[in-house]
Amino acid sequence: MTHLRVTSSIALLRQIDNKITVKYSNDTINVYYYKNNVLYYLPYLEQYQIGDSLLSEETKYSYFIFNKDSSSGYFFKYQDDTTKPIKVSVDSILSKRVQYDIDFQLDDRCKLIERNVDNESVVVEKYYDRDNSLNIFYQDSIYIYFDERLNNIDLSIAKSIERIKKQKISKVRLIFNKKYSEQHHAMLPKREMCFEIKKIENKNSSETINFIEKLNKIINAQFSTRSFK
């Protein structure tokens, strides 16, 4: 079984009076490959409140499972109720809920200024955006990490770059330096956006395998006689 952890950190700018601050929207999705199955753990926040008072909140998970190369799969909306799967298209779930493919491109604006290999044989390329002075919302620096350990993985952060480079991307970092905005009459703070796919070591995969087999039994019992494995 292969376990991937997909993380994203998106910087959101908020203006209050003449001051702009950064709020980060972070997301973590676990993906499991077992035989012909692909299973996504999709987090959601469950809150308990009375009136305007928040009593507690807890991160729970929806589940989406499908066969490799299949156009449809089965979505289990609530962690505490895995008895009612909904058949939906793979693209509809992944495009709406999974935000790892940023469709980022290296065009003529981006100049390669540095290339290194770290002690884990990950190739790191640093780019400078020539047009960052023309648009204050353009990133100043771009870091792209290539990792051959992901070569057999079909998930992609930026497919267009992978097609050109013939290498698998494990991480993209977009750095925005501090600069003044004439439009907003305020200083934009330094911020960073990061997208990463990481392979996780499987120390004990039996629990996840049993869960995948449980979901398959539920699907096969409720839908057609055609086997889902």
N, C-alpha and C positions, 0 to 999 in steps of 0.2 A: 504494500500500500504506500502511496505517495501522499505526503501532507504538505500543502502550501499555505503560507500565511500572506495575505495581500493587505497592505496598509496604505492609507492615503492621509495626508495632512494638507488641508486647503486653507490658505490665509484669506480671511474676509475682513474688508475694511469697513469701519463704522465711524461716522462723523457725529460728534456731539459738540454743539457750538462751533468753535474754531479749532477743535482738537480732533485728530483722527487716530483711532486706536485699532489694534489688530485682534480679531477673535479667530481661533483655529477650530476648524471642523475636522475632527479625526474619525477615521473609520477603520475597522479591522475585520476582515472576512477570512474564515478558514475554509479551505477547499481540500477535499479528499478524493483520490483516485484509487479505486479498488476493482480489479478485473475490468469489466466494461462499464462500471458505474462512475459517475462524477457527482459528489455531494457537496453542496454549499451550505455552510452555517451562516445565516444572515441575521445579524443582531438587530434588536429593537428594544426600546426603552419602555418598560411598564411602570406607570406611576400610580400611586394611591394618594388621593387627596380628599379633603372635606372642605367644600367651599373654595376659598383661595389658599388654604393651608395644604402644603405638600407634606404628607406623612412619611412617604418613603418612595424610593425608585429602585428598580432592579433591571439589569440587562438580561434579556432573554433572547431566544433564537427561533426564527423560522427556518424551515429546511426546504431546499430545492434539490431534487435528484433527477438525473436523466442518464440515458445511455450515450456513450461517446458517439459522435457523428449523427445523433438524433436531432430532429428539429423541434421536438416537444419533450416535456418532462412533467414532473409532478411537484406541486408546491404545497407544503404543509405550513399553514399560516401561523399557528400558535404552538409554542413549545409544549404546553401542557395538554394539547389535544392533537395527537398524531394519527387520528383515525379518519380524518376527512381531507384527503388530498384533492387538489384541484389540478386538472390537466391544462397546461398552458404552454405556449411556445417558449423555447429557450431564449430567443432574442428578446422577447418582451420582458422577461425577468431580468436578464443580465444587463440590458440597456437602461432599465429604469432603476435598478437597485445596486448594481456593481459598477463602481467608478474607477476601475484600474486602467482602462484603455483611454489615455488622454489624447490619442491621435496627434501627438506632437511631431512636428517636422523640423528638420534642419535645412533651412533655406539659405539664400545668399546673405541674409542678415547675420548668420552665425559663423564666427571665425574660430577655428580650432587653435587654442593657444597653449595647450598642455596635454600630455598623454603619459600616464604612469600605469604600472602594474603593481598591485599590492601583494602582501605575503600570502594571500589566498588565491593568487593568479587571476584576480578580478581586474579587468582593464578599466581604467577611469579616464575619461576624456573631459576636458574642461573647455567650454566655448564662451566667447564674448559676443554679446548681441550688439552689432554696430548701430542699430536704430534706437537704442534705449534713450538717447538724448532727444529723439524726435517724439517719442511717446513715453510719458513718465510711467505708464502702466506696463511697459515692456520689461521683461526680466533683464538684469545686467549680466548675470553669469548663469551658465547651464552646466550641470555635472551629469554625465551619463555613465552608468556602470554596466559593463558587459561581463556576464558570468557563464562560462561554458557548462557549468553544472546544471543549467536550466535548458540545455539544448533539446531535451526530449519532452519539454513542457509546451503545451499549446497556448497557454495564457500569454498575453502580451501587453506591455505597458504602452508601447508605441510601435505598431506594426510597420508603418512606413519606414522608420529608421532601421528596423531589423532587416527589412527586405534589401535596403541599400548596403548596410554594413555586413550582412551575412553573419550576424552575431546575435546572441540572445541578451536582452536587457533585463537586469535585475533591479535597477533603481534609476530614477530621474529626480534631480533636485533643481529647482528654479529659485534663484536668489534675486531679490529685489532690494537694492540699496536705498538708504534713506535719501529722500529728495523733496524739494518744495513743489507744491502744486499751485500754479497761478489760478487755475479754475476753482479750486476749493479754498484758496487763501489759507493753506495749512500745510504743515510738514507731513509727508507720508513716511511712516516708520519703516525701518528695515524689517523684512519678512522673508519667509521661505515656504515654498510648497514642495512636498516630497511624495513620491509614489514608489512603492517597493513590492516586489514579489520575492519571498524567501522560502527556501526549502527547509522544512522542519524535520529533525530526526525522529523516527518512530521508535520510541522506547517501549510502548505498550499499545499496540494497535487493535488488540482483540475486542475491546469495548466498542470501538468505532465500526469494526467489521460486523459485529453482532447487530449494531444499530442499523447499518445499511441493509442487512439481510431482513431485519424486522420491517423496515419501510417497504422493501420489495414484496414481502408477503402481503402487506396491507394493500398495496397497489394491485397486485395480481388478483386479490380476492374481490376488490371493488370494481375493477374495470374489465376489459375483455379477457377472453380465455388466452389471448396471446401472452406469452411469457415475457416478463420484464426482469432482466437480470443485469 
